[in-house]
């Protein structure tokens, strides 16, 4: 047997020993309906040894709640600002308190601010404090805050991205210590006259230097030119603020949906994704690049083509779509193996349109409906040198007339297994599907149906991994809000 474990670097760095996986233990926590009247949203923000934290919102009122694992409400603290533009950005769980970060956008003043509140485990909450006050923000859809915490709770990095005009994007970056005091800060100006950037979630190395991944599209290149698309990594030293840049492109292949991760066990930056032979064509293979953080150069770059059988399956899924040109695979955060390899997970997301004709007093009225599709998940395990280890396709078909929080999936690594969860709607009742994939690619599907989960619908995007073996997922069951718990054990 191939002895291999995984680290889920999205949340924390862990090393698990191999073992035989058991069926997960399931639980259900009820969420209070009394703290926020008319709350339509609840999400899990984090957890500690004493309990877990939930955010509830009614659109005007917003509350951070803490629950014990015995399902008792410990506290409920309201954010004392009534503004419909408030968005929760991050929750940082510390030894004696939690820090909640949220943003407020003011269209009339063209301002976008990042605030924080300190919520002690005991005692009264602190008042909101502004952390970053950004001006010249003309479009909320092009202004983003991103918080990247340090693993040892020694501080965090805050970044603001603002495309304040079509030909320029500004990145404001600030490093903070554990007392939420600024250490250093810098600004990057990205000209967008000749190319366009799409910026992904940043990551830290073990020294908490910042790495930012950018997808670059050259405006003067033709659509069928592979060199039109490239990926840039910008490294910013936490103390000296020295900035370095590294670029990965191809003159042969079209790079698709690359993601960045940090292998903390082997101290290497990983850049991985899919590639195609044609622009927006079927996936042809995978690419994995390994980067040494100190000298910031590529150690290895490996391209591996799918075998004909698997490529045929991928092409078959793509050919079955009604609107093939709209089909794309969106890569989730990298799962890093303990040997320096990675596991890629890509979900098929696309849209289709359908036009209906209705007649009113003899005149036709045309109505168009857009359908949002969240379909199969492609999984590929890649060795450290870029060669293929195993590959699988998890069948899934979800369709909605609007972007739905109940669709897509969750990935959770425990020991030698990777688990995929999603909602599946049947004719009589809904079910929560769990696919467990071993480190050799063997798949075990099961339906999580019991007295606790019958008719429950989970919200994948708002789930949180709270320990090496436990994940909490917001859910609704018969119009009641709750949190679905899954704990995986090993023997």
NORRAMO-V290961 format. One record per residue. N is the residue number from 1. RES is the residue in one letter. SS is DSSP state (~ for helix, > for strand, _ for the rest). PHI is phi as a letter, one per 20 degrees, with the letter a starting at -180 (none if undefined). Layout:
n res ss phi
N RES SS PHI
N RES SS PHI
This chain:
n res ss phi
1 X _ none
2 X _ f
3 X _ f
4 X _ b
5 X _ c
6 X > c
7 X > d
8 X _ e
9 X _ f
10 X _ f
11 X _ d
12 X _ b
13 X _ e
14 X _ b
15 X _ c
16 X _ d
17 X _ e
18 X _ f
19 X _ a
20 X _ e
21 X > f
22 X _ d
23 X _ f
24 X _ f
25 X > e
26 X > d
27 X > b
28 X > c
29 X > d
30 X > e
31 X _ d
32 X _ f
33 X _ d
34 X _ e
35 X _ f
36 X _ c
37 X _ f
38 X _ m
39 X _ f
40 X _ d
41 X > c
42 X > b
43 X > b
44 X > e
45 X > d
46 X > r
47 X > a
48 X _ c
49 X _ f
50 X _ e
51 X > r
52 X > c
53 X > d
54 X > c
55 X > d
56 X > c
57 X > b
58 X _ d
59 X _ o
60 X _ d
61 X _ e
62 X > c
63 X > c
64 X > d
65 X > d
66 X > d
67 X > d
68 X > f
69 X _ f
70 X _ e
71 X _ m
72 X _ d
73 X > f
74 X > e
75 X > b
76 X > b
77 X > d
78 X > e
79 X _ f
80 X _ f
81 X _ c
82 X _ e
83 X _ b
84 X _ f
85 X _ e
86 X _ f
87 X > c
88 X > f
89 X > d
90 X > a
91 X > c
92 X > d
93 X > e
94 X _ c
95 X _ f
96 X _ d
97 X > a
98 X > c
99 X > d
100 X > d
101 X > d
102 X > b
103 X > d
104 X > c
105 X > d
106 X > d
107 X _ f
108 X _ f
109 X _ e
110 X _ l
111 X > c
112 X > c
113 X > d
114 X > d
115 X > d
116 X > b
117 X > c
118 X > e
119 X > d
120 X > f
121 X _ f
122 X _ c
123 X _ o
124 X _ e
125 X _ f
126 X _ f
127 X _ e
128 X _ f
129 X > c
130 X > e
131 X > d
132 X > c
133 X > d
134 X > d
135 X _ d
136 X _ l
137 X _ d
138 X _ e
139 X _ c
140 X ~ f
141 X ~ f
142 X ~ d
143 X > c
144 X > c
145 X > d
146 X > c
147 X > d
148 X > c
149 X > f
150 X _ f
151 X _ f
152 X _ e
153 X _ m
154 X _ e
155 X > q
156 X > a
157 X > d
158 X > d
159 X > c
160 X > d
161 X > d
162 X > b
163 X > e
164 X > f
165 X > b
166 X _ g
167 X _ d
168 X > b
169 X > c
170 X > d
171 X > d
172 X > d
173 X > c
174 X > c
175 X > d
176 X > c
177 X > e
178 X _ f
179 X _ e
180 X _ m
181 X _ d
182 X > f
183 X > e
184 X > b
185 X > b
186 X > b
187 X > c
188 X > d
189 X > d
190 X > d
191 X > f
192 X _ c
193 X _ f
194 X _ d
195 X > b
196 X > d
197 X > d
198 X > c
199 X > d
200 X _ e
201 X _ f
202 X _ f
203 X > b
204 X > d
205 X _ e
206 X _ f
207 X _ e
208 X _ m
209 X _ f
210 X > d
211 X > c
212 X > d
213 X > e
214 X > c
215 X > e
216 X > d
217 X > d
218 X > f
219 X _ f
220 X _ e
221 X _ e
222 X _ f
223 X _ f
224 X _ e
225 X _ d
226 X ~ g
227 X ~ f
228 X ~ f
229 X > d
230 X > b
231 X > c
232 X > d
233 X > d
234 X > d
235 X > d
236 X > c
237 X _ f
238 X _ f
239 X _ d
240 X _ e
241 X _ m
242 X _ f
243 X > d
244 X > c
245 X > c
246 X > c
247 X > c
248 X > c
249 X > b
250 X _ b
251 X _ e
252 X _ d
253 X _ d
254 X > e
255 X > f
256 X > c
257 X > l
258 X > f
259 X > c
260 X > d
261 X > b
262 X > d
263 X > e
264 X _ f
265 X _ f
266 X _ d
267 X _ l
268 X > c
269 X > e
270 X > d
271 X > c
272 X > b
273 X > r
274 X > d
275 X > c
276 X > c
277 X _ e
278 X _ c
279 X _ f
280 X _ l
281 X _ e
282 X _ f
283 X > f
284 X > d
285 X > a
286 X > c
287 X > c
288 X > c
289 X > d
290 X > d
291 X > c
292 X > e
293 X _ f
294 X _ f
295 X _ e
296 X _ l
297 X > c
298 X > f
299 X > f
300 X > b
301 X > c
302 X > c
303 X > d
304 X > c
305 X > e
306 X _ f
307 X _ f
308 X ~ g
309 X ~ f
310 X ~ f
311 X ~ g
312 X ~ f
313 X ~ f
314 X ~ f
315 X ~ f
316 X ~ f
317 X ~ f
318 X ~ f
319 X ~ f
320 X _ f
321 X _ f
322 X _ f
323 X _ c
324 X ~ f
325 X ~ f
326 X ~ e
327 X _ f
328 X > b
329 X > d
330 X > d
331 X > e
332 X _ e
333 X _ g
334 X _ f
335 X > d
336 X > e
337 X > e
338 X _ f
339 X _ e
340 X _ n
341 X _ e
342 X > c
343 X > d
344 X > d
345 X > c
346 X > c
347 X > d
348 X > f
349 X > c
350 X > a
351 X > c
352 X > c
353 X > d
354 X > c
355 X > d
356 X > d
357 X > d
358 X > c
359 X > d
360 X > c
361 X _ l
362 X _ n
363 X > d
364 X > f
365 X > c
366 X > e
367 X > c
368 X > d
369 X > d
370 X > e
371 X > d
372 X > d
373 X > d
374 X > c
375 X > d
376 X > g
377 X > d
378 X > e
379 X > c
380 X > c
381 X > e
382 X > d
383 X _ f
384 X _ g
385 X _ e
386 X _ n
387 X _ f
388 X > e
389 X > e
390 X > b
391 X > b
392 X > b
393 X > c
394 X > e
395 X _ f
396 X _ b
397 X _ b
398 X > c
399 X > c
400 X > b
401 X _ e
402 X _ b
403 X _ g
404 X _ d
405 X _ f
406 X _ e
407 X _ d
408 X _ m
409 X _ b
410 X > c
411 X > d
412 X > b
413 X > e
414 X > c
415 X _ l
416 X _ e
417 X > c
418 X > d
419 X > d
420 X > d
421 X > c
422 X > a
423 X > e
424 X > c
425 X > e
426 X _ d
427 X _ f
428 X _ d
429 X _ b
430 X > e
431 X > b
432 X > d
433 X > e
434 X > c
435 X > d
436 X > d
437 X > d
438 X > f
439 X _ f
440 X _ d
441 X _ n
442 X _ f
443 X > d
444 X > c
445 X > e
446 X > b
447 X > d
448 X > e
449 X _ c
450 X _ b
451 X _ f
452 X _ e
453 X _ d
454 X _ g
455 X _ m
456 X > e
457 X > c
458 X > e
459 X _ d
460 X ~ g
461 X ~ f
462 X ~ d
463 X _ f
464 X > c
465 X > e
466 X _ d
467 X _ b
468 X _ g
469 X _ c
470 X > c
471 X > c
472 X > d
473 X > c
474 X > g
475 X > b
476 X > c
477 X > c
478 X _ l
479 X _ m
480 X > d
481 X > e
482 X > a
483 X > c
484 X > e
485 X > d
486 X > c
487 X > c
488 X _ d
489 X _ d
490 X > c
491 X _ c
